[in-house]
Amino acid sequence: MKQLIVIILLTGFMSLPSFSQKKPDVLARVGDMTVLSEDFIKIYNRNNDNIIDPAEKKTPEEYLELYINFKLKVLEAQKLGLDTLQSFREELAGYRAELAAPYLTDISFNENLVEETYNRMKKEINASHILISFAPDAGINDTIDAWNRILEISKELKAGLDFNEAARKYSEDPSAVQNNGNLGWFTVFQMVTPFEDAAYNTPAGQISGPVKTRFGYHLIKVNGQREATGEIKVAHIMKMFPQHISEDRKASLKHEIDSIYTLLKGGANFAELAKKHSDDQRSAAMGGEMPYFGRSRMIPEFSDPAFALKENGDFTQPVETAFGYHIIKRLDLKPIPAFDEVKGELEERIKRDPERSTQSRDIFISKLKSQYSFTRNQEAVDKLLSNAGDWFIENKLTVPDDADRQTVLFSLDGKNYTVNDWTEYLKGLQIAVESNQARVLQNQYDIWEHSTIIEYEDQKLESKYPEFKSLLQEYHDGLLLFAVSEQKIWNRASSDTTGLQAFYLTNRDKYMWDDRYKGIIVKCSNPEIRNKVEDRLGEGIPISEIFDMTGINANLVSIEEGSWAKGENPIIDFYVWNGPKPADWNSENSFVQGEIAGPEPKTLEEARGFHISDYQQFLEDEWIRELRATYRIKINKKALKNI
């Protein structure tokens, strides 16, 4: 409900800023709040534009009254101190963080990144690589050594060394000995981002410069590029090769798959044959069906024949892969979706990819540095980071006693940030490392510097972006409206039993039943039992005594007692209100007994839902009258007339 109120406010009461140079017209004053004409006009027009039924549209005078009521409730919430509660502040801070997120990233870069990712989806790359690896926590000397080695290999390649030979000779990817470093075909999101970037930006037949990933340094040769063909759904029948298969066993499996193929050519059901004969147990249970896959997701020996099928329902001749023999049937082919169809999914995947999102963050921080005249005291930073051992005591990151806390590390928008600020940041960390302390210290410094810049921008959002300030104010007021309404109306309406009872008695005639049928619905196992039960009830024997008197097994009879208005029960509708006969109703075994009761008041419990809603409205009306008597309201009628 709280979210609903916030949404209503955002669509109905959003106050946008004025950029006019002339003095704005004041439409109304509510307590110490001011309502400007231009803001109200925007609110009023937006609200009426969202109303389809002309009869529900409000005049400016009517809508102003609603808006004043809203402002009065917010004023009362502030008077009660609801905006000072810790729970309120935390919730508003959470909403603010959500609203601020789009302002704390490079939106234009993100949009370009999504478009670039989509364009890559439409291409597949075949590439080989040479890897000189280093551990994720490698020290500076290890990475320098790997860098020098990859540069030497690059020189040899430029001098004419064959890439395949170099991969076998130098690459630390264990598979390179067998595959010459060839990674096959791949598309977007299948490689780590720096590798993907280099592969898509290197022309076919060319070799990239050294590329750094978390695995090490790579040299990438792009062997080819082709159009992506979307995703295919297939079923297959497989005769699996066991390990160390003999030629005789392989020939036997070939005979089996050929026999299955002959049956298929004769019109046999593919799914049934897959269930009966396929060795791929997971897919066999589903008639051989496999999940959708892209061409680069499967080995070429399987994917190429699958994608070569022209129509749904077509199937291949037996094909051989390293895993066995297959007959592949095409079930469906999904082309690359249109950009608008997949944009949202791409945005989410990019957000979840730390390497891609880091690119956006770094560009945004670079822009902020330029905007706020960022300068780094590089000499001081280098000195701080070069003495990493001073910052670790028993392998725990700790502030040394002799740290010169007044040394300036960087300045932003004219404000200096010192070693003391850096040490305050460190106090909130719990970091213990045994090796590569210099790298850890460097990483933490980078995080602190970047987060400080982002936090500075975050603090300026209200002053830089009037629309952000306005939107946040609407969340602020919406949360207060919810809190004060809960306190003054909703909780009271639910718990005030005395007030509820008095309100019910005063308005009892509002809560009336329409004509209802009061009685019973009887279902019996056969006509004979039906007749016995109906006769005894007709003699006035109470329901509770019928089974004892007749000896009928109670499990053979179902009796439902109640009262039903027209349309509430299809059986009663059939017998009493001339409705259609229910499809599963056996009138020979069943009957109803009772009478139609005219309109009568509902009990308090029967009317509870409608009654509480009306009582809430009653309490709100009373509350609004009190608020209007408490707070001064002044309306500029001339300004209102001009709307």
C-alpha positions as CSV (number, residue, x, y, z in Angstrom):
1,M,0.0,0.0,0.0
2,K,2.9,2.3,0.8
3,Q,4.3,1.8,-2.7
4,L,0.8,2.6,-4.2
5,I,0.7,5.9,-2.3
6,V,4.1,6.9,-3.5
7,I,3.1,6.0,-7.1
8,I,-0.1,8.0,-6.8
9,L,1.9,11.0,-5.6
10,L,4.5,10.6,-8.4
11,T,1.8,10.6,-11.0
12,G,-0.5,13.2,-9.4
13,F,1.5,15.5,-7.1
14,M,5.0,15.8,-8.7
15,S,6.1,19.4,-8.3
16,L,8.5,20.3,-11.1
17,P,10.9,23.2,-10.8
18,S,10.5,26.5,-12.5
19,F,13.2,27.9,-14.8
20,S,11.3,31.2,-15.4
21,Q,13.2,34.4,-14.5
22,K,10.0,36.3,-13.5
23,K,8.6,36.0,-9.9
24,P,6.4,33.0,-9.8
25,D,2.7,33.4,-8.9
26,V,1.6,32.0,-5.5
27,L,-1.6,30.1,-5.9
28,A,-2.1,29.1,-2.3
29,R,-0.4,29.0,1.1
30,V,-1.0,26.0,3.4
31,G,0.5,26.5,6.8
32,D,4.1,27.4,6.0
33,M,4.0,25.6,2.6
34,T,3.6,27.6,-0.7
35,V,1.9,26.3,-3.8
36,L,3.0,28.0,-7.0
37,S,0.6,28.4,-9.9
38,E,2.9,26.9,-12.5
39,D,3.7,23.9,-10.4
40,F,0.0,23.3,-9.7
41,I,-0.9,23.6,-13.4
42,K,1.7,20.9,-14.3
43,I,0.3,18.7,-11.5
44,Y,-3.3,19.3,-12.5
45,N,-2.8,18.8,-16.3
46,R,-0.8,15.6,-15.7
47,N,-3.4,14.2,-13.4
48,N,-6.3,14.9,-15.7
49,D,-4.4,13.6,-18.7
50,N,-4.2,10.2,-16.9
51,I,-8.0,10.1,-16.4
52,I,-9.9,8.4,-19.3
53,D,-13.5,8.9,-18.1
54,P,-14.5,12.6,-18.6
55,A,-16.9,12.4,-15.7
56,E,-14.0,11.7,-13.3
57,K,-11.9,14.7,-14.4
58,K,-11.6,17.4,-11.8
59,T,-11.9,21.2,-12.2
60,P,-8.9,23.3,-11.0
61,E,-11.0,24.3,-8.0
62,E,-11.8,20.6,-7.1
63,Y,-8.3,19.5,-7.6
64,L,-6.8,22.3,-5.5
65,E,-9.0,21.2,-2.6
66,L,-7.5,17.6,-2.9
67,Y,-4.0,19.0,-3.1
68,I,-4.5,21.2,-0.1
69,N,-5.8,18.1,1.9
70,F,-2.6,16.3,0.9
71,K,-0.4,19.2,2.0
72,L,-2.3,19.4,5.3
73,K,-1.6,15.7,6.1
74,V,2.1,16.2,5.3
75,L,2.2,19.2,7.6
76,E,0.6,17.2,10.4
77,A,3.0,14.3,9.9
78,Q,5.9,16.8,10.3
79,K,4.3,18.3,13.4
80,L,4.1,14.8,14.9
81,G,7.8,14.3,14.2
82,L,7.2,11.3,11.9
83,D,10.0,12.7,9.6
84,T,12.5,12.5,12.5
85,L,12.0,8.7,13.1
86,Q,15.0,6.5,12.3
87,S,12.7,4.1,10.4
88,F,11.5,7.0,8.2
89,R,15.0,8.3,7.5
90,E,16.3,4.9,6.6
91,E,13.4,4.2,4.3
92,L,13.8,7.6,2.6
93,A,17.5,7.0,2.3
94,G,16.8,3.7,0.5
95,Y,14.5,5.4,-2.0
96,R,17.0,8.2,-2.5
97,A,19.7,5.7,-3.3
98,E,17.5,4.1,-6.0
99,L,16.6,7.5,-7.4
100,A,20.3,8.6,-7.4
101,A,21.7,5.6,-9.2
102,P,20.9,6.8,-12.8
103,Y,22.6,10.1,-11.9
104,L,25.8,8.4,-10.7
105,T,26.7,6.7,-14.0
106,D,27.4,7.6,-17.5
107,I,24.0,7.1,-19.1
108,S,25.2,7.9,-22.7
109,F,28.0,5.4,-22.3
110,N,25.7,2.8,-21.0
111,E,23.3,3.3,-23.9
112,N,26.2,3.0,-26.4
113,L,27.4,-0.1,-24.5
114,V,24.0,-1.8,-24.9
115,E,23.9,-1.0,-28.6
116,E,27.5,-2.3,-29.0
117,T,26.6,-5.5,-27.2
118,Y,23.5,-6.0,-29.4
119,N,25.6,-5.5,-32.5
120,R,28.1,-8.1,-31.3
121,M,25.2,-10.5,-30.7
122,K,24.7,-10.5,-34.5
123,K,28.3,-11.7,-35.1
124,E,30.3,-14.7,-34.1
125,I,34.1,-14.8,-33.9
126,N,36.5,-17.6,-34.4
127,A,39.8,-16.9,-32.6
128,S,43.0,-18.4,-31.3
129,H,45.1,-17.1,-28.4
130,I,48.4,-17.4,-26.7
131,L,48.2,-17.0,-22.9
132,I,51.0,-16.0,-20.5
133,S,49.2,-16.4,-17.2
134,F,49.6,-14.9,-13.7
135,A,47.6,-15.5,-10.6
136,P,44.7,-13.1,-9.7
137,D,46.7,-11.9,-6.7
138,A,50.0,-11.7,-8.5
139,G,52.5,-9.1,-7.3
140,I,53.9,-6.4,-9.6
141,N,57.0,-8.4,-10.4
142,D,55.0,-11.3,-11.6
143,T,52.8,-9.2,-13.9
144,I,55.9,-7.4,-15.3
145,D,57.5,-10.7,-16.0
146,A,54.4,-11.9,-17.8
147,W,54.2,-8.6,-19.8
148,N,57.8,-8.9,-20.9
149,R,57.3,-12.5,-22.1
150,I,54.1,-11.7,-24.1
151,L,56.0,-8.8,-25.7
152,E,58.8,-11.1,-26.8
153,I,56.3,-13.5,-28.3
154,S,54.6,-10.6,-30.1
155,K,57.9,-9.6,-31.6
156,E,58.5,-13.2,-32.9
157,L,55.1,-13.3,-34.5
158,K,55.7,-10.0,-36.3
159,A,59.0,-11.5,-37.5
160,G,57.1,-14.3,-39.1
161,L,56.6,-17.0,-36.5
162,D,53.5,-19.1,-37.2
163,F,50.8,-18.4,-34.7
164,N,49.8,-22.1,-34.3
165,E,53.4,-23.0,-33.6
166,A,53.8,-20.2,-31.2
167,A,50.7,-21.3,-29.3
168,R,51.9,-24.8,-29.0
169,K,55.4,-23.6,-27.9
170,Y,54.6,-20.7,-25.5
171,S,50.9,-20.7,-24.5
172,E,50.1,-21.6,-20.9
173,D,46.6,-22.6,-21.8
174,P,46.9,-26.4,-21.4
175,S,44.6,-27.1,-24.4
176,A,46.9,-25.2,-26.8
177,V,49.1,-28.3,-27.4
178,Q,46.1,-30.1,-29.0
179,N,44.2,-27.2,-30.6
180,N,46.9,-24.7,-31.5
181,G,45.2,-22.2,-29.2
182,N,42.0,-22.3,-31.2
183,L,39.0,-21.4,-29.1
184,G,36.4,-22.1,-31.8
185,W,33.4,-19.8,-32.4
186,F,32.0,-17.6,-29.8
187,T,29.8,-14.5,-29.4
188,V,29.0,-11.9,-26.8
189,F,29.1,-12.8,-23.1
190,Q,31.0,-16.0,-23.7
191,M,34.5,-14.6,-23.0
192,V,35.7,-12.3,-20.3
193,T,35.1,-8.7,-21.4
194,P,38.6,-7.5,-22.2
195,F,39.1,-10.6,-24.4
196,E,35.8,-10.1,-26.1
197,D,36.6,-6.4,-26.7
198,A,39.9,-7.2,-28.4
199,A,38.5,-10.1,-30.5
200,Y,35.6,-8.0,-31.9
201,N,38.0,-5.0,-32.6
202,T,40.7,-7.1,-34.4
203,P,40.2,-7.6,-38.1
204,A,40.0,-11.2,-39.4
205,G,43.5,-12.6,-40.1
206,Q,45.1,-10.1,-37.7
207,I,46.7,-10.5,-34.3
208,S,45.9,-8.2,-31.4
209,G,48.3,-6.5,-29.2
210,P,48.7,-7.8,-25.6
211,V,45.4,-8.0,-23.8
212,K,45.2,-8.2,-20.0
213,T,42.5,-10.3,-18.3
214,R,42.2,-11.7,-14.9
215,F,43.9,-14.9,-16.3
216,G,47.0,-13.2,-17.7
217,Y,48.1,-11.6,-20.9
218,H,46.8,-12.8,-24.3
219,L,47.7,-12.4,-27.9
220,I,44.6,-13.0,-30.0
221,K,44.4,-14.0,-33.6
222,V,41.0,-13.6,-35.2
223,N,40.6,-16.5,-37.7
224,G,37.2,-15.5,-39.0
225,Q,33.9,-13.7,-38.5
226,R,30.4,-14.8,-39.5
227,E,26.8,-13.7,-39.1
228,A,25.1,-15.2,-36.0
229,T,22.1,-17.3,-36.8
230,G,20.1,-17.0,-33.6
231,E,19.1,-20.0,-31.5
232,I,17.9,-23.4,-32.6
233,K,15.9,-26.0,-30.7
234,V,16.5,-29.6,-31.7
235,A,15.9,-33.2,-30.6
236,H,18.5,-35.9,-31.2
237,I,18.9,-39.6,-31.0
238,M,22.4,-40.5,-29.8
239,K,24.4,-43.7,-29.7
240,M,27.1,-42.8,-27.3
241,F,30.8,-43.8,-27.6
242,P,32.2,-45.5,-24.5
243,Q,35.7,-44.6,-23.5
244,H,38.4,-46.4,-25.4
245,I,35.9,-47.7,-28.0
246,S,37.0,-50.5,-30.3
247,E,36.5,-50.4,-34.0
248,D,34.1,-53.3,-33.8
249,R,32.0,-51.6,-31.2
250,K,32.0,-48.4,-33.2
251,A,30.8,-50.3,-36.3
252,S,28.1,-51.9,-34.2
253,L,26.8,-48.5,-33.0
254,K,27.0,-47.2,-36.6
255,H,24.8,-50.1,-37.7
256,E,22.3,-49.2,-34.9
257,I,22.1,-45.5,-35.7
258,D,21.7,-46.4,-39.4
259,S,18.8,-48.7,-38.6
260,I,17.1,-46.0,-36.6
261,Y,17.6,-43.6,-39.5
262,T,15.9,-46.1,-41.8
263,L,12.9,-46.3,-39.4
264,L,12.6,-42.5,-39.4
265,K,12.7,-42.4,-43.2
266,G,9.9,-44.8,-43.1
267,G,7.8,-42.5,-41.0
268,A,8.5,-43.7,-37.5
269,N,7.9,-41.3,-34.6
270,F,11.1,-39.4,-33.7
271,A,10.2,-38.8,-30.1
272,E,9.3,-42.4,-29.5
273,L,12.5,-43.7,-31.0
274,A,14.5,-41.3,-28.9
275,K,12.8,-42.4,-25.7
276,K,13.5,-46.1,-26.6
277,H,16.9,-46.0,-28.3
278,S,18.9,-42.8,-27.4
279,D,21.8,-43.1,-25.0
280,D,21.5,-39.4,-23.9
281,Q,19.2,-40.3,-21.0
282,R,18.5,-36.7,-20.0
283,S,17.1,-35.7,-23.4
284,A,15.7,-39.2,-24.2
285,A,13.1,-38.8,-21.5
286,M,11.7,-35.8,-23.3
287,G,11.7,-37.4,-26.8
288,G,15.2,-36.2,-27.5
289,E,14.5,-32.5,-27.0
290,M,17.4,-30.2,-26.0
291,P,17.3,-26.6,-24.8
292,Y,17.7,-23.8,-27.3
293,F,21.3,-23.1,-28.2
294,G,23.4,-20.8,-30.4
295,R,25.7,-22.1,-33.0
296,S,28.8,-21.3,-31.0
297,R,27.5,-23.1,-28.0
298,M,28.0,-26.5,-29.5
299,I,30.9,-28.3,-31.1
300,P,30.8,-27.6,-34.9
301,E,30.3,-31.3,-35.7
302,F,26.9,-31.0,-34.0
303,S,25.9,-27.4,-34.5
304,D,26.8,-27.2,-38.2
305,P,24.4,-30.0,-39.3
306,A,21.7,-28.7,-37.0
307,F,21.8,-25.2,-38.4
308,A,21.9,-26.6,-41.9
309,L,18.4,-28.0,-41.6
310,K,16.0,-25.9,-43.6
311,E,12.6,-26.5,-42.0
312,N,11.1,-27.5,-38.7
313,G,10.7,-31.3,-38.7
314,D,13.7,-32.0,-41.0
315,F,16.3,-34.3,-39.6
316,T,19.9,-35.1,-40.5
317,Q,21.5,-38.3,-41.6
318,P,23.6,-39.9,-38.8
319,V,26.5,-37.5,-37.9
320,E,29.6,-38.3,-35.9
321,T,31.0,-36.3,-33.1
322,A,33.7,-37.1,-30.5
323,F,30.9,-38.2,-28.2
324,G,29.0,-40.6,-30.5
325,Y,26.6,-40.8,-33.5
326,H,23.6,-38.5,-33.6
327,I,20.4,-38.0,-35.7
328,I,19.3,-34.4,-35.2
329,K,15.8,-33.1,-35.8
330,R,15.0,-29.4,-36.1
331,L,12.1,-28.3,-33.9
332,D,12.4,-24.5,-34.0
333,L,14.7,-21.6,-35.0
334,K,14.7,-18.3,-33.3
335,P,16.4,-15.5,-35.2
336,I,18.3,-12.7,-33.4
337,P,15.6,-10.7,-31.7
338,A,15.0,-7.0,-32.5
339,F,16.9,-4.5,-30.4
340,D,13.9,-3.3,-28.5
341,E,12.9,-6.9,-27.6
342,V,16.2,-7.7,-26.0
343,K,17.4,-4.3,-24.7
344,G,16.1,-4.8,-21.2
345,E,17.8,-8.2,-20.9
346,L,21.1,-6.8,-22.2
347,E,21.0,-3.9,-19.7
348,E,20.5,-6.4,-16.9
349,R,23.4,-8.6,-18.1
350,I,25.7,-5.7,-18.4
351,K,24.9,-4.6,-14.9
352,R,25.7,-8.0,-13.6
353,D,29.0,-8.1,-15.5
354,P,31.5,-6.4,-13.2
355,E,34.1,-5.8,-16.0
356,R,31.5,-4.0,-18.2
357,S,30.0,-2.0,-15.4
358,T,33.5,-0.9,-14.4
359,Q,34.0,0.7,-17.8
360,S,31.0,2.8,-17.3
361,R,32.0,3.8,-13.7
362,D,35.6,4.7,-14.8
363,I,34.3,7.0,-17.6
364,F,31.9,8.7,-15.3
365,I,34.6,9.3,-12.6
366,S,36.9,10.7,-15.3
367,K,34.2,13.2,-16.3
368,L,33.6,14.2,-12.6
369,K,37.4,14.7,-12.2
370,S,37.4,17.1,-15.1
371,Q,34.2,18.8,-13.9
372,Y,35.4,19.4,-10.4
373,S,39.1,20.2,-11.2
374,F,40.5,17.0,-9.6
375,T,44.2,17.1,-8.8
376,R,46.2,14.3,-7.2
377,N,49.4,14.9,-5.2
378,Q,51.1,12.0,-7.0
379,E,54.3,12.3,-5.0
380,A,52.4,11.9,-1.7
381,V,50.3,9.1,-3.1
382,D,53.3,7.2,-4.4
383,K,55.1,7.6,-1.1
384,L,52.1,6.3,0.8
385,L,51.7,3.3,-1.5
386,S,55.4,2.5,-1.7
387,N,55.5,1.9,2.1
388,A,52.9,-0.8,2.1
389,G,54.6,-2.7,4.9
390,D,54.0,0.3,7.3
391,W,50.3,-0.1,6.8
392,F,50.1,-3.8,7.8
393,I,50.6,-5.1,11.4
394,E,50.5,-8.8,11.7
395,N,49.1,-9.0,8.2
396,K,46.2,-6.7,9.1
397,L,45.6,-3.4,7.3
398,T,46.2,-0.8,10.1
399,V,46.9,2.9,10.3
400,P,50.6,3.5,11.4
401,D,51.1,5.7,14.4
402,D,53.6,8.0,12.6
403,A,51.4,8.6,9.5
404,D,51.5,12.3,8.5
405,R,47.7,12.8,8.6
406,Q,47.8,16.4,7.2
407,T,49.4,15.5,3.9
408,V,47.1,16.3,1.0
409,L,46.5,13.3,-1.3
410,F,44.1,14.9,-3.7
411,S,41.8,17.9,-4.1
412,L,38.3,18.0,-5.5
413,D,36.3,21.2,-6.3
414,G,38.7,23.1,-4.1
415,K,38.5,20.8,-1.1
416,N,41.6,18.9,0.1
417,Y,41.5,15.3,1.1
418,T,44.3,14.2,3.4
419,V,45.9,11.2,4.8
420,N,43.6,11.7,7.8
421,D,40.6,11.2,5.5
422,W,42.2,8.1,4.1
423,T,42.8,6.7,7.6
424,E,39.2,7.4,8.6
425,Y,38.1,5.3,5.6
426,L,40.5,2.5,6.7
427,K,39.0,2.4,10.2
428,G,35.8,0.9,8.8
429,L,37.7,-2.0,7.0
430,Q,38.6,-5.4,8.3
431,I,41.3,-6.7,5.8
432,A,43.9,-9.3,6.5
433,V,46.4,-10.5,3.9
434,E,49.7,-12.4,4.0
435,S,51.0,-11.5,0.5
436,N,50.8,-8.8,-2.1
437,Q,50.2,-6.2,0.5
438,A,51.2,-3.4,-1.9
439,R,48.5,-4.5,-4.4
440,V,45.9,-4.6,-1.6
441,L,46.8,-1.1,-0.4
442,Q,46.7,0.2,-4.0
443,N,43.3,-1.4,-4.6
444,Q,41.9,0.1,-1.3
445,Y,43.3,3.5,-2.2
446,D,41.7,3.4,-5.6
447,I,38.4,2.4,-4.1
448,W,38.5,5.2,-1.5
449,E,39.5,7.8,-4.1
450,H,36.7,6.7,-6.5
451,S,34.0,6.4,-3.8
452,T,34.9,9.9,-2.4
453,I,34.4,11.4,-5.9
454,I,31.1,9.6,-6.3
455,E,29.9,10.6,-2.8
456,Y,30.7,14.2,-3.5
457,E,28.6,14.1,-6.7
458,D,25.9,12.3,-4.8
459,Q,25.7,15.1,-2.2
460,K,25.2,17.7,-5.0
461,L,22.4,16.0,-6.8
462,E,19.6,18.1,-5.2
463,S,21.3,21.3,-6.2
464,K,22.4,20.2,-9.7
465,Y,19.2,18.5,-10.8
466,P,15.9,20.2,-9.8
467,E,13.9,17.3,-11.1
468,F,15.8,15.0,-8.8
469,K,15.1,17.2,-5.8
470,S,11.4,17.4,-6.7
471,L,11.1,13.7,-7.2
472,L,12.8,13.0,-3.8
473,Q,10.4,15.5,-2.2
474,E,7.5,13.5,-3.5
475,Y,8.9,10.3,-2.0
476,H,9.4,12.2,1.2
477,D,5.8,13.4,1.3
478,G,4.5,10.1,0.1
479,L,6.2,8.2,3.0
480,L,4.9,10.8,5.5
481,L,1.4,10.5,4.1
482,F,1.4,6.8,4.5
483,A,2.8,7.0,8.1
484,V,0.3,9.6,9.3
485,S,-2.6,8.0,7.5
486,E,-1.7,4.7,9.1
487,Q,-1.6,6.3,12.5
488,K,-4.7,8.5,12.2
489,I,-7.0,6.4,10.1
490,W,-6.1,2.9,9.1
491,N,-5.0,1.5,12.5
492,R,-7.8,3.3,14.3
493,A,-10.4,2.0,11.9
494,S,-9.3,-1.6,12.5
495,S,-8.9,-1.4,16.3
496,D,-11.5,1.1,17.5
497,T,-14.2,-1.5,18.3
498,T,-16.4,1.0,20.1
499,G,-16.2,3.6,17.3
500,L,-16.9,0.8,14.7
501,Q,-19.9,-0.4,16.6
502,A,-21.4,3.1,17.0
503,F,-20.7,3.9,13.3
504,Y,-22.4,0.6,12.3
505,L,-25.5,1.3,14.4
506,T,-25.8,4.8,13.0
507,N,-25.4,3.6,9.4
508,R,-27.0,0.1,9.6
509,D,-29.4,0.7,6.8
510,K,-26.5,1.1,4.4
511,Y,-25.4,-2.5,4.8
512,M,-28.4,-4.5,3.5
513,W,-28.6,-8.0,2.0
514,D,-30.4,-8.4,-1.3
515,D,-32.9,-11.2,-1.6
516,R,-31.2,-14.4,-0.5
517,Y,-32.0,-18.1,-0.4
518,K,-31.6,-19.5,3.1
519,G,-31.4,-23.2,3.4
520,I,-29.4,-26.3,2.6
521,I,-27.9,-28.1,-0.5
522,V,-28.1,-31.9,-0.2
523,K,-26.0,-34.3,-2.3
524,C,-26.6,-38.0,-1.9
525,S,-24.8,-41.1,-3.4
526,N,-28.0,-42.4,-5.1
527,P,-31.7,-41.6,-5.6
528,E,-32.9,-44.0,-2.9
529,I,-30.9,-42.2,-0.2
530,R,-32.0,-38.9,-1.7
531,N,-35.7,-39.7,-1.2
532,K,-35.2,-40.9,2.4
533,V,-33.3,-37.8,3.4
534,E,-35.8,-35.5,1.6
535,D,-38.8,-37.2,3.3
536,R,-37.3,-37.0,6.7
537,L,-36.4,-33.3,6.3
538,G,-40.0,-32.7,5.0
539,E,-41.3,-34.3,8.3
540,G,-39.4,-31.6,10.2
541,I,-36.7,-34.0,11.6
542,P,-33.5,-32.0,12.4
543,I,-30.5,-32.6,10.3
544,S,-28.5,-33.8,13.3
545,E,-31.0,-36.7,13.9
546,I,-31.6,-37.9,10.3
547,F,-28.8,-40.3,10.1
548,D,-29.5,-42.0,13.5
549,M,-33.2,-42.4,12.6
550,T,-32.7,-43.7,9.1
551,G,-29.5,-45.7,9.5
552,I,-28.1,-44.0,6.5
553,N,-24.3,-43.8,6.5
554,A,-23.4,-40.1,6.9
555,N,-20.5,-40.6,4.4
556,L,-23.0,-41.1,1.7
557,V,-24.7,-37.7,2.2
558,S,-23.3,-34.1,1.9
559,I,-25.3,-31.3,3.5
560,E,-24.2,-27.7,3.0
561,E,-26.1,-25.1,5.0
562,G,-26.0,-21.3,4.2
563,S,-27.5,-18.3,2.5
564,W,-26.9,-17.3,-1.1
565,A,-27.7,-14.3,-3.2
566,K,-28.4,-14.7,-6.9
567,G,-25.1,-15.4,-8.7
568,E,-23.2,-16.7,-5.7
569,N,-23.9,-20.4,-6.1
570,P,-24.7,-22.1,-9.5
571,I,-26.7,-24.9,-7.8
572,I,-29.0,-22.4,-6.0
573,D,-29.2,-20.3,-9.2
574,F,-30.4,-23.4,-11.0
575,Y,-33.1,-24.4,-8.5
576,V,-34.2,-20.9,-7.2
577,W,-33.3,-18.2,-9.8
578,N,-33.9,-20.2,-13.0
579,G,-30.2,-20.4,-13.9
580,P,-28.6,-23.0,-16.2
581,K,-28.0,-26.5,-14.8
582,P,-24.4,-27.0,-13.6
583,A,-22.6,-29.4,-15.9
584,D,-21.6,-31.8,-13.1
585,W,-24.9,-31.6,-11.1
586,N,-27.0,-34.8,-10.7
587,S,-30.5,-33.7,-9.9
588,E,-31.7,-37.3,-9.3
589,N,-29.3,-37.6,-6.3
590,S,-29.5,-34.1,-5.0
591,F,-31.9,-31.3,-3.9
592,V,-32.1,-28.0,-2.1
593,Q,-34.5,-27.0,0.7
594,G,-35.1,-23.6,2.2
595,E,-36.8,-20.2,1.4
596,I,-36.1,-16.8,-0.1
597,A,-35.5,-14.1,2.5
598,G,-36.1,-10.5,1.6
599,P,-33.7,-7.6,2.1
600,E,-32.4,-7.4,5.7
601,P,-29.5,-5.6,7.4
602,K,-26.1,-7.4,7.5
603,T,-24.6,-8.1,10.9
604,L,-21.5,-6.1,11.9
605,E,-19.3,-9.0,11.0
606,E,-21.1,-9.6,7.6
607,A,-20.7,-5.9,6.7
608,R,-17.1,-5.7,8.1
609,G,-15.2,-5.0,4.8
610,F,-17.5,-2.3,3.5
611,H,-18.1,-1.0,7.0
612,I,-14.4,-0.5,7.8
613,S,-13.8,1.2,4.5
614,D,-16.7,3.7,5.2
615,Y,-15.5,4.2,8.7
616,Q,-12.0,5.1,7.4
617,Q,-13.6,7.6,5.1
618,F,-15.6,9.0,8.0
619,L,-12.4,9.3,10.1
620,E,-10.6,11.0,7.3
621,D,-13.4,13.5,6.7
622,E,-13.3,14.4,10.4
623,W,-9.5,14.6,10.4
624,I,-9.5,16.9,7.4
625,R,-12.0,19.2,9.1
626,E,-9.7,19.4,12.1
627,L,-6.6,20.1,10.0
628,R,-8.4,22.9,8.1
629,A,-9.3,24.4,11.4
630,T,-5.8,24.1,12.7
631,Y,-3.7,25.4,9.7
632,R,-4.2,28.6,7.9
633,I,-5.2,28.3,4.3
634,K,-5.1,31.2,1.9
635,I,-6.0,30.8,-1.8
636,N,-5.2,33.4,-4.5
637,K,-8.6,33.4,-6.2
638,K,-7.3,35.6,-9.0
639,A,-4.5,33.1,-9.8
640,L,-6.9,30.2,-9.6
641,K,-9.3,31.9,-12.0
642,N,-6.5,32.2,-14.6
643,I,-5.9,28.4,-14.6
